[in-house]
Amino acid sequence: MAKRMSMTLSYPHENASELAGVNQLYRVERVKNSTGYKPLELLPKSVVDDLCRHSGWDVSIEPVKQ
């Protein structure tokens, strides 16, 4: 049986470059059983939506700690 991948994200993070109109991003805090993403990487909502739909991923989202 394949290991399940998991990721913890924090939200929201401002996108200083305003790429493609995306102004709030999710930041990768922790990843388990994958090298496809790295801690502190910023992801747009479309990528997070795909990960949430993918049956191989468990995705948790936490508010940004202030």
SULWODA-V118390 format. One record per residue. N is the residue number from 1. RES is the residue in one small letter. SS is DSSP state (a for helix, b for strand, c for the rest). PHI is phi in whole degrees, -180 to 180 (999 if undefined). Layout:
BEGIN
n: [N N]
res: [RES RES]
ss: [SS SS]
phi: [PHI PHI]
END
This chain:
BEGIN
n: [1 2 3 4 5 6 7 8 9 10 11 12 13 14 15 16 17 18 19 20 21 22 23 24 25 26 27 28 29 30 31 32 33 34 35 36 37 38 39 40 41 42 43 44 45 46 47 48 49 50 51 52 53 54 55 56 57 58 59 60 61 62 63 64 65 66]
res: [m a k r m s m t l s y p h e n a s e l a g v n q l y r v e r v k n s t g y k p l e l l p k s v v d d l c r h s g w d v s i e p v k q]
ss: [c c c c b b b b b b b b b b c c c c a a a c c b b b b b b b b b c c c c c c c c c b b c a a a a a a a a a c c c b b b b b b b c c c]
phi: [999 -73 -70 -83 -92 -141 -147 -112 -118 -116 -152 -99 -125 -75 -98 -64 -88 51 -59 51 76 -83 -110 -134 -124 -103 -108 -71 -101 -144 -134 -129 65 -157 -113 -75 -135 -126 -56 78 -69 -99 -123 -77 -57 -61 -70 -64 -59 -62 -63 -65 -78 -72 -70 -88 -116 -107 -118 -118 -124 -118 -69 -63 -80 -109]
END
